[in-house]
Amino acid sequence: MYTLYYMPGRANLAPHIVLQETGTRYRLELVDFQKQAQRSPEYLTLNPHGRVPTLIEGSFVMYESAAITMYIADQHGEAELAPPPATLSRARYYQWMVHLTNSVQESLNQWFHPDHFVSGTQTESAFKKNTEKRLEKMWDNLEEALSQSPYLLGDRFSACDAYLFFLTCWQTRLKKSMIRERLHLARFFETVKNRPSVERTLEAEGIASWYSINND
Ligand SMILES: N[C@@H](CCC(=O)N[C@@H](CS)C(=O)NCC(=O)O)C(=O)O
């Protein structure tokens, strides 16, 4: 059985949705940021970076949300959340997963925490503005992709859609209009939010009321 270390609404959201999609058994372990539990010596032995998520399966421990998401999808092939290896569709899946975690997630992190990257109020505010501009282009690109098909890989929901959904949730905490004003992304957000697996995930993390794209 898996154990997913999480903090509500954090990067654990994507692997958590994928766990729910597979229907497999797992348990959640809260890493309470209010108590700085992510920096406790016990937690740092699991995740030396002091971040969530971390996944444990037996004696195996891993971190990095995109890697965990892809691992779980592969372990439960029957759920068809990832295309078969060595196919063009699998290549496209890698492209989206890496782009989402490497570029979109990192830019959202920069917007949330400019002080982790630069110092000084004016510099931070300029840095945030530049990050917002970069994100506008990334959301445009995703909007274009979703104008071709309901999900990133076509007609079927896959693990990279779980990842994209988690990032749209983060974007709603910063500026909802960036999703709302892109029709295909807005449709994607609402459709995925209404998936039973996603409803169960948000419920389990206690954040069912957090995300909406109505009015900033
Ligand atoms: N690249 C990592 C980043 C994880 C990450 O940024 N986690 C944040 C929450 S979303 C965290 O644990 N921060 C700890 C802290 O702020 O002290 C992943 O995707 O797993």
Ligand as a Chemical Component Dictionary entry (heavy atoms), coordinates in Angstrom:
data_LIG
# 
_chem_comp.id                   LIG 
_chem_comp.type                 NON-POLYMER 
_chem_comp.pdbx_formal_charge   0 
_chem_comp.three_letter_code    LIG 
# 
loop_
_chem_comp_atom.comp_id 
_chem_comp_atom.atom_id 
_chem_comp_atom.alt_atom_id 
_chem_comp_atom.type_symbol 
_chem_comp_atom.charge 
_chem_comp_atom.model_Cartn_x 
_chem_comp_atom.model_Cartn_y 
_chem_comp_atom.model_Cartn_z 
_chem_comp_atom.pdbx_ordinal 
LIG N1  N1  N 0 9.631 19.947 -7.514 1  
LIG C1  C1  C 0 8.970 19.561 -6.297 2  
LIG C2  C2  C 0 8.496 20.833 -5.597 3  
LIG C3  C3  C 0 7.651 20.533 -4.395 4  
LIG C4  C4  C 0 7.280 21.796 -3.665 5  
LIG O1  O1  O 0 7.545 22.915 -4.137 6  
LIG N2  N2  N 0 6.667 21.617 -2.520 7  
LIG C5  C5  C 0 6.336 22.765 -1.681 8  
LIG C6  C6  C 0 4.822 22.860 -1.493 9  
LIG S1  S1  S 0 3.999 22.977 -3.028 10 
LIG C7  C7  C 0 6.907 22.530 -0.306 11 
LIG O2  O2  O 0 6.867 21.415 0.167  12 
LIG N3  N3  N 0 7.439 23.565 0.341  13 
LIG C8  C8  C 0 7.984 23.431 1.655  14 
LIG C9  C9  C 0 8.161 24.738 2.338  15 
LIG O3  O3  O 0 7.621 25.737 1.829  16 
LIG O4  O4  O 0 8.794 24.775 3.378  17 
LIG C10 C10 C 0 7.779 18.649 -6.610 18 
LIG O5  O5  O 0 7.098 18.914 -7.602 19 
LIG O6  O6  O 0 7.545 17.696 -5.858 20 
# 
loop_
_chem_comp_bond.comp_id 
_chem_comp_bond.atom_id_1 
_chem_comp_bond.atom_id_2 
_chem_comp_bond.value_order 
_chem_comp_bond.pdbx_ordinal 
LIG N1  C1  SING 1  
LIG C1  C2  SING 2  
LIG C1  C10 SING 3  
LIG C2  C3  SING 4  
LIG C3  C4  SING 5  
LIG C4  O1  DOUB 6  
LIG C4  N2  SING 7  
LIG N2  C5  SING 8  
LIG C5  C6  SING 9  
LIG C5  C7  SING 10 
LIG C6  S1  SING 11 
LIG C7  O2  DOUB 12 
LIG C7  N3  SING 13 
LIG N3  C8  SING 14 
LIG C8  C9  SING 15 
LIG C9  O3  DOUB 16 
LIG C9  O4  SING 17 
LIG C10 O5  DOUB 18 
LIG C10 O6  SING 19 
# 
